[in-house]
Amino acid sequence: MTNGQRRFTSAFPSVVTRHAVCGAAMLGLITLPAPVHAAATATGRGYEQVTPAIKDFGFGQSSLEIAISAPAGGAAAYNTFGPLPGSAAGTFENFYVGRRSDDAWGTTPISPPQEPIPGGTNYPVTQGFSPDLSHAIVKSANPTLTPDAVPDVTSMYLRDNATGAYRLLTPGPASPSLSPFVTLGGASADFTRVVFEAQDQLVPDAPASGNLGVYEWSDGHLRNVGVLPDGTPAPAAILGAGAQALNRVQHAVSRDGRRIVFWSDGQLYVRTDGSSTTRVSASQRTSPDPNGPREALFWGATADGGQVFFTSSEALTDDANTGTDGSGTPTAAGNDLYRYDVASGALTDLSVDLDPADSATGAAVQGMVAASDDGAYVYFVALGNLAGGATVGAPNLYVRHAGATTYIATLDFADAQVWGLVQSGASGLTSRLTPDGRTLVLQSMAPLTGYDNVGPSTGTAYSEVFRYTADTGELRCLSCRGDGTPPAGGSTITPPDFATNTPRNVSDDGRRVFFDSADDIVRADTNGRRDVYEYADGALQLLSTGTARLDASFQDASASGADVLFSTAAQLVPQDVDGHVDLYDARIGGGFPAKPPTAPPCRGDACQGPATPAPAIPVAASVTFTGPGNGPPAPVPLRVTVSKAKTVRGVKATMKVKVPAAGALTVSGSGLRTARRRLAKAQTVNVSMVLTQRARATLKRRHRLKVTARVAFKPTGGASSAASVSLTFKQPNTKGRS
């Protein structure tokens, strides 16, 4: 079957209602076509370049591509591999806030000055943004950013992105060995209250240094959150299920910041207004569970913090069943899902299992996927049979609404990121729920609608993206090929990177869904690469071009879905001529009049002396990059060639670089060992790219690591040239993340 025959032939993906579901790699050569300047997508969106046209580095930093949209659109926070023009920092981390005007996107560098401790690794780390992007949280060591910060230790700061002013969040005694362990957990929507974890004892009544504590900063005042109901400080505490461990913190801090959920010694508590504490996981059973107290695990709360959801193997209510032996004696073998109402003090078991086949473990709840902002809809996964259609012992997806539990579908155990405590991003979740709870979007490797998602050449089941609509009970596969042809790479929802910012893969009203796919689902997708798709009102459309030779990736969207941020190396507007990966906004009704690129105004240290704007960089039919010159002689072009399949197994890769003259060649990049070669003549050379020890550790942990290599060539006579090449390293002998 040809690729053309395998492409999507229908505007409607597969659909079914819930009622019907019973070493070193040598890289080959690639020649890129001339740039295509597409003015708009087929859905009435105009392309707008968010990253500046004039720059030396592209979007994304090593394995982290981070872009965050403001809810209203028109503003984006993002990172780049190296410093953009006008940056005062840029040694390690480079973050920016772009804002849209009537004719262009402007760029403001927000990363602080960067001077790492000698021999240390306490360089700046941005940890989150306020929803409107007006503030950011960053931790950094040297130089100190406020007069009251402690030198030579890592401190956490609140940055005002409008003024550039910093406020210290971690005053008080601090030790160099413990200070790096400070992690943002959440904040009020306006960022006037910020909650974090730290191992330093920052206030007198907090846990002793070396024990994890939860702190609340409010307008310059710091206080300990981990206070027990009797007023005594807890010996140790973590936020929700743990920000330090990058676990579940969904609404662990209420939207207004008044309520904070923390865990201590196996139990969950809510701290209100810094003055009172309520234990939410206390038993309300007439006769206590004979197995004694069991650990409670936080899964989420409502937006106002008024309802807290958690699991426990302790039978906490009279109707709870967490497992019994053959004689009916409770065993606490499984977990139930509970909801605690802060106002009334009522505890409700949401997963009561009456099926005799489940008597040994009860519902065996695996985790909660999400809850609506008001708690009216709660989605969770359990092995027990709680409603018709479920499979006993399998990860069944349910929704709890209006006192009734409805079965949706049976997932795969490999779908743990849909619900589980996964060490990736703030929660690692590959599921999204609209604020009203009526629309759930999730990624699954199970054939939930009957579509055969096993690749015929690999025998691997690929993930697909599904949408469940609670009002109709419809479960629809959005990414399945309509002609039934199996996938070649599958489709994905990217996990979040920050506890305070989760990508909006679904608009707030549920009408629009965005995802990445390596499959050519529609006819216009012909490149065999990963592209960005939008599903809206029953139709599926490309947001990226579908013709670029490199991957495009969804990053975020505005609340309405009118603005969609995605990354691509395709040149979608005339002023994009440098060949770097850029961040674009596919905006409904968007697009600017074409104009030549101009250098941005200088900022900070960049204003010391006259600046020489870089000229436009022409891109020929192959990947040719010409850097800025210093006057005659004319720049000498540099050609870098990479393979079509830019995914490498192992920690070493090789690229071909064609240099037109004698000179010095340097290959560097975050996560790569710097390689230097001096060449005596024009030639094509193989250059090795080897991961650093730290990058290897990251690869081992994440299984996939995206790296951007910067290739610089200084000829003996003439101007320098530079190019950037992006590669993805995969852990050997593993499938990696789908």
N, C-alpha and C positions, 0 to 999 in steps of 0.2 A: 504494500500500500504506500503510495507516495505521500509526501508532506501535504500536497494540495488536497488529496483525498481525505487526509486525516483532519483537516481544519474544520472548525465549527461551522455548521450549515444552518443553524436555527438561532433565532434571537432569544429563545427561552431555554435556559439550562434545565437539567433534570429536576423534577419536582415530585414530591410525594407527601401526603398528609400524614400526621402521626397515627391516624386510624388505620392506614394501610401498611404500616411498618410492623408486621408480626415477627629511603633515600632521595637522590637528586633527580629532577625532572627537566629534560631539555625542552624548551618551548620553541615551537615552530614559528612560521612567519604569518603575518596578517597584513592585509592592505585594506585600509579604510576608504570608503567612498568619499567624494567631496561633500562638505557639509550641506545639509538640507535645512533651510530656514522655514519651518512650519509656523504659520501664523496662528492657527487655532486647532482645537480638537474637533471631532465630529459631534460633540455634545454642546457646542456653543461656548466653549471655554477658550480663553486666550492665554497664550504662554507669556509669562513674565519672568525674567531672570532675577533671582533674589540675590545671589552672590555677585560681587562686582565683576565687571567685564575685564578690568585690568588687575592682574594678580599673578603671583608666582606659584600659588598652591591651590588645590581644589578643595571641594567640600569633603567633610569627613576626616576623622583622625584615627589612623591605624585601624583597629577592628571596630571602632565606634563611629557610626554615622548618626548624629543626633540633630534633629530639627524639630522644633516645637512651634505650633501655630497658636496665636492668640484666639480665644473663642470667637471673636467677631471677625477674624481674618485681618489682613492688611499689616500684620506684624509677625516676625518669626525670629526665634533664637536658634543659632546653629553653630557648629564647630567646623574648623578646617584643619587640614594636615599641617600647615605651617602658617606663619603670620601673613595677613593681608596688608596691603599698603595702609600706613597710618597707625599700625598697632604699636603700642608702647611695650608690649610683652612679646610672647611668642616662642620662648625657648622650649616649653613643654606642652602647654595647653593654649588653645586659641578659640575663644568663644566670641560671638558677635550677636547683636540684635539688629535686624533689618526692619525698617518701617517703610510702608508704601506711601508715596505722594501721588500727585496727579499724573506725573510723567516718568517716574522711575522709583526703584527701591533704593533707599539710603542705607548705609552701614555704619554702625557704631561699635568699635572694639570694647569689650567689657572685661577681658581677662586682666588680672592684676600683674604688676611687675613680678618677675620670676627669678629668684635666686635660690637654688636648692642648698640645703645644708651639705657641706662637703662630705662625701661618702654616704649620704642619706638619700631617701626617696620622697621627702616631704614636699614635693612640688605642688603647685595649685591643682585642686580638683573641684570642678563645678559639680554641685550635687542637686540642683533643682532650680526651678523658676516659678514665680507667681503666675497665676493663669493669664494675667494681662501682660506679662513679661516686663513689668515695671521694676521688679526686684529679682535678685539671684542670690543663691547661697553658695559660697565658695570657702573651702578650707585651704590654708596656705601657711607655710613656715616663714621663711625669710624672702624678702624683707617684710617686716611687720607693716600692716596696712593701717593701723590706728595707734596713737600714742600709748594707749593702755594695754596693748597686746604684749605678751611675754615673748622676748626674743628666743630664737633657737628651738621653739616648739611649734607644733601645728595648732593653729587657731581656726575657729569657724567665724565667718563674717557674713553680714547681710549687706548686699550691695544695692544702692539706689541707682538703677540704670539710667535715670534721667540726669542726675547730677554727678554720678561717678563717686559719690561718697560711700564710705564703709562704716558699719557699726559692728563692734565686737560682740559676739554672742557667747564666747567662752572665757569670761574673766576669771580671776582667781588663781589659786595655785595650780600648776600644771607641770608634768614631768615629760622630758623628751621621749622616754620609752613608751608612755601610755597615750600621749596626746594625739598620735595619728588615729587612734581608735575613737573618732568622733564622727557620727553618721547622722545625716538628716533623716528624720522619720516622717515629718508632716508639718503642716502649717495651716493657719486659717486662710481663707481665700484671699484676704487682703495682705497677708504676710505680716500683720502686726503681732501675731503670736507664732513663734517658731518652736517646734519640738524636735529634740534630737537625743541620741544616746552617746554616752561618753564613759570612759573608764577612769578618768580623773575625778576626784572629789572636788567639785566646783563650788559647792555651798556647804555649810557646816552640817546640815542634817541629811545630806545625800549619802549613798553607799560609800564605804571606804575605798580609797584608790586601789585599783586592781579589780574591783567589782563593777559590773555594768550598771549604770543608772540612767534614768530618764529625766530630762530637764526641759523646762518650759521657759522661753525667753519672751517677755512682753514689755515692749517700750523701754528697754534698758534694764529691766529687772529680771533676774534669774531665780528660779525656784525649783525645788525638787518635786517631781511628779509622784515618785514612788513612795507615797505615804499611805499606810494601812488605815482601815476604818476607825481604829482606836486612836489614831493620831501619831503612832510610832512609825519611824521611817523603816521601810523594807530593807533588808540586808542587800538586796540586789533587785533590779527590775529591768524589763525590756518593754519596748513599745509594741502593742499588739502582739503579733507573733514574732516580732524581731526585725527592726530595721537594720541592725548591725549584721544580721545574717542574710539580709536581702530577702526576707520572707514577706508574709502578708501584713500589710499596713493599711488596707483599704478603709478609709474613714476612721482609722484609729484616732485621728484628730478630727473633731467635727468641723464642719465648714466655717462656723463662727469661732472655733478655737476654744469654746467653753468646756467641752468634754474631751477627755483623753483616756483611752483604754490602755492599761498596762498589765503585764504578767509578772507575777512574783511567786516563787516557790510552788509552781504548778497551778496557781489559781489566777483568775482574771478579775480586774477591778476597773471601775470608772472613776476618774478624778474629775470633779466638777468645780469650775471657777477657782481652782487652786485652794479650795477651802474644805471640801468634803469628799469622802471616798466611799464607794459602794462596791461590795463584792458581788459580782454578777453570776459567778459559778457556784454559789452555795446551794446545797441540796434543799429542795422543797418537798421531798418525799415524806410521807407519813412515817414510814419506817426506813431509816437510813440504809443504804446499800451495804450488805454485810461484808463486801469486799473493801469497804473503807473509801476514803477520798481518792480520787483519780485526777490525773492532770487534765486541765482544760486547754484547748487550743483555739485561739482567735482566728476567725475567718473574715470578718467584716462587720460593718455597722452601717446604719442609715446615715444620711448626710448630716443630720442634726445630732448624731450620736445617741439618739433616744432609744434605739434598739440595737442590741449587740448579739451577734451570731457566733456560736462556738460549738465545738464538738467535745465529747468526753465519753469514756467508756464506763463512767460511773452513772448508775441509774439515779437521776436527779429529780424525777417526777414519778408519780404513782403509776402512770401509764407507760413509762419507759421500759424498754427491753434491750439490754446490751449483751444478751447471751445467757443461756442456761445449760446445765449439763443434763444427762439423761433423767435425773430425778427432779428436775425443775429448780435446782439451786442456781442462783445467779453466778455468772462466771466473769462478767466484765470483759468478754472476748471481742466485742465490737464497739463501734462508736455510734452515738446518736447525735443528731443536730438539734441544738437548742437555740431559742430566742429569748433574750431577757429584755423586758420593757422597763426602762429606767424610771419612768414616771410612776407606774403602778406597782413596780416590784414583781410583776408576774413572770414566771418562767414557763415556757411552752416547749414541749418536745415536738419538733416539726417532722420527725421521721419515725413515728410509731409503726412498728412492723408486727402484724398479727398473723403472718403466714407461718404455719407450723414448719414448713421447709427451712425457714430461717431461724429456728429456735436457738441454734448453737451460737449465733453471732448477732442476732437482731438485724437491724437495717445495714449495719457495717458501712456507715457513711465514710466515703473516701475524702470528701472535701466539698466546700461550697464554691460554686463557680462565680456567682455574683448575686447581689440583691439590688432592687430598685432603690432610688434615693429615699422613698418613703417606707420601704420594707414590704410593700404590698405583693411584690413578686420576689420569690427566692428560688434560685436555681442551684441544684446540688447533684452530686453523683454518689450512688450507693449500690452495694452489691445485692442488697435484699430486694424482694418483690413487694413494692409499695403500691403498685397500680397495674392494671391490665396491660399486657404486652411486654413486660420486663422479663429479663433472663436472670434467673437466680445465679449468683456467683460472678456476674459480669458487671462492668462499670455502667450502670444505667443512669441516664440523665433524666432528672425530674424537675418540674416546676411546682412550687407551692404557692397557691393563690386562693384567697377567700376561704381558707380552711380546708381546701381540697388539694390533693397531690395528683399530678398528671404526669404520666410517662411520656417522654419525648422520643428517645432513641437509645440504643445501646452503643456506647463508645468502645474504643480499643484501649487496653491498658497503656499502650504507647502514647496515648493522648493526655498524659498526666499534666502537661502544661495548660490544659483547658481548665483544670481545677486545682492543681497541686501546689505544694510548697517547693518551688523549683529555684535553684540558685542561679537565677538569671534576671537581671534588672530588678525592679522593685518587687515584682511578684512572678515574673516569667510568664504571665498569663497570655495564652493565645486564644482568648475569648473576649468579647466586648458586649456590654449591655447598655441599652439606651437608658437615660435617667428615669423614665417612667416604667421601665422593666418589661415593656411589651415586645421588644425586639431583641433577640439574642443572636450574635454572630460568633461562630467558633470555627476552629480548624480541627479536622479529625482525619485519622488514617483509616477509620472504619467506613465501609460502603453504606452510609446511612440511608441513601435513597436508591440503592441497587446498582449504582454505576460501578463498573469494574475499574478500580483504581490501581491495579497492579501493572507495572510496566512490563511488557512482554519480553524485552531484552534483558532486563535486570532481575525480574521476579520480585521486585520490591514494591510494597504498597506505598503509594505517595499520598500525602495529605491533600485534602480539598477543603474549600471554605463553604460553610453552610449558614443559612439564615432561618431562624425559627421565629414565627409570628404568633404570639400568644392569643391574640384575638381570634384567629382562624384555626390555630393548631397546625398550620402548614410548615413543613420542613422542606426547604429548597436548597439544592446544591447550586451555588452560584458559579463555581469554577469548573464544573464537569463539562466535558466536551459534549455538545448536543447530539453529535452523530454516534455517540457511544464508543468512540476510539479511546483506548486507554491513554493515560497521561504519560508524558516523557520526563516530567520533573516535578509536577505537583504545584500546589498553590499554598501560600502562607500568610499568616498574620504575625507581624514582628513583635516580640515581647518588648515591654517598656524598659527604659534605662534608668529612669528616675522615679523615686517614690511619689513625687508630687506631680508628675506629668506622664500621662498615659496616652499613647497615640489614639486618635479618634478614627478607628476604622469604620465606624458607622455614625451617620449624622444623628443629632439628638432626636429628630422625628422618625428615625428608622428608615427613611426613604432611600438613602444613599449608602452604599457599602463599598469600601475600597480595600484592595488586596493586591499582592504580588503573585505572578504566576510565571513559571518556566515553560508553560504550554502555550501553543498557538490556538487559543480558544476561539478567536474570531478571524475572519479572512485577512484582515489588515495586518495581523501579527505574523510576520514572515521571517523574523531574524533568528529564531531558535534561542533567544536569550530571555532573561527574566524581565517582564514588563509589568506596568501598573494598570490595573483595571478598575472600572467603576460600574457598579450595578445600580440602576435607578429606574423605578417605575416599570419593572418587567423587562428592561433591556440591558444588555451588557455592552460596554464600549471600552476601547483603549483610552488611557490618559497619556501614557508615553507613546512614542511613535510606532513601536513594533517593528522598526526597520534598523535601529542602531545596532552596531556591532558589540556594544557592551551592555551590561545589565542596567536596568532602571529599577529604583526601589521607592516604594511609598514611605513617607516619613510621618506626615500628620495632616490633619484637615481642620478647618474651622468647624464650629458647632453645627452650622447649617449645611456644611459640605460644599459651600460655594467656592471656598479656597482649598486647594489640595497641594501640599508640598511634596515634591518627589525629586530624587536625585537622578541625574543622567549625564553621560558624556556627549550625548547628541547636542548639536548646536541648533537650538530652536528659534533663536532670534538673530538678526544680522550682527549685532554687536558682540555675540559670543563667538570668538574666533581663536581662543587659546588652547582648545583641546582638553582642558581640565574637566573633571567631574564637577558639575554645577548643581545648585539647588534652584529648582523652578517652582513657580506657583501656576497651576492650571486653574485659572479663575474664570468663573462664569461672567461673561461680558467683559473680560479683562483684555490686556494687551496694551502696549504703548506704541506711539509713533516711532518708527525706526530712526536711530541717530547714532553717530560714531561714538565709540567709547571714550570717556575722559577719565583722567586720573582723579581719585578722590582727594579732598583736602587733607593736609597733614594733621597729625594729632601727636601730642606728647613729644617724645624724643625725635620723631620723624620731622619735626619742624626745625631742627637744628641745621640751618644752612639750606641752600636751595635744593629742591628736589627735582629730579629729572624724570618726567612721566615716561612710562614704558610705551612704546608704539604698539599699534595693533599687530598681532602675531598671525601671519597667514598660515593656513592649514591646507596642504596639498592633498592629492589623492591618496597618499600614504600618510602615516603618522609622522609628520614633519613639524618640528617646533623650532622657532627662531627666537632667541632671547633678545633683550634690549641691548643696543650698541652704545659705545662710548665715542661715536664719531668714526671717521674712516680708520681702517678699512671696513668694508661692509661685513655684517655678521655672516658666519659660516654655518650653514644648516646642519642639524644633527638628526639622524634617523634612528628611531628605536622601533624594533619589531617584536611583537609578542604573539602568542598563539591564540587561536579562537577560543580554545578551552583554557581559560586562565586560572583554573583550579589545580592546585599542586598538592600531592600527598607527601608529607614529610616536612622537614624544616629547611630545605634548601631548594632553590630553583635557579634556572639559568635563562638569561635573556640575550638576544643578539642586539648589538649596538653598532651602527655604521657611522664611522667618523670620517669626515672628508679631508682631514689634514692631520699633521702632527700636533700633539698637545696632551693635556692632562684630563683624564676621565675619572669622575667620582660618582659612586652610587651610594646613596644614603637614604634614611627614612626612619621614622619611629617604628621600633621593633626589628630593625635590620642592622646588622653589623656594617659599618662603613667600609666600602671597598674602593681602592684607588689604583689607577694604572696610568703609566706614562707611555704614550704611543709615539713611535718614531715616524709614522707615515699614515696616510689614509688607508683604512682597512675596516673590515667587519670583525668584531671580537665577541667572544662569549664572556659574559660577566655573571659571576655567581652572586646570588642574594641569599644570605644565611640569616635565620632568625636569631635574635639575642636570647640569652637564657631567660630573661623575663618574658619575652614574647612566646618562648617555648612553653613556659608554665601556663600562660594564658591560653595557648592552643590546646594544651592537655586538658584544661578545665572546660573550655568552651567547644572544643572539637573543630571549630572553624575560626579562622583569623584573617580578617581583611587587612592588607598592608599596601600602602602606597610608596613606591620607590621613586625617589627623585634622582634623575640622571643629569649630571652637569658636565659640560665639556668646555674646557678653556684651551683654544688653539694657541699655537706658538705665536701666530700673528692673527689679529682679528678679534671680534667680540665673542663673548661667551654665549652658549646655547644651553637650554635646559628642557627637560621633558619629565612628565610624571606618568608612571605605569602602575595600575592597580592590579593586585593579585589576591587570590584567596587560598590560604594554606589550609589543608585538612589533616586532622590527626590520622596517622597511619592505622590501618586495620580497624577502622570504625566507619560507620555510615555517617556520622556527624549528625547535625540537626537538620531536620527536613525543612 
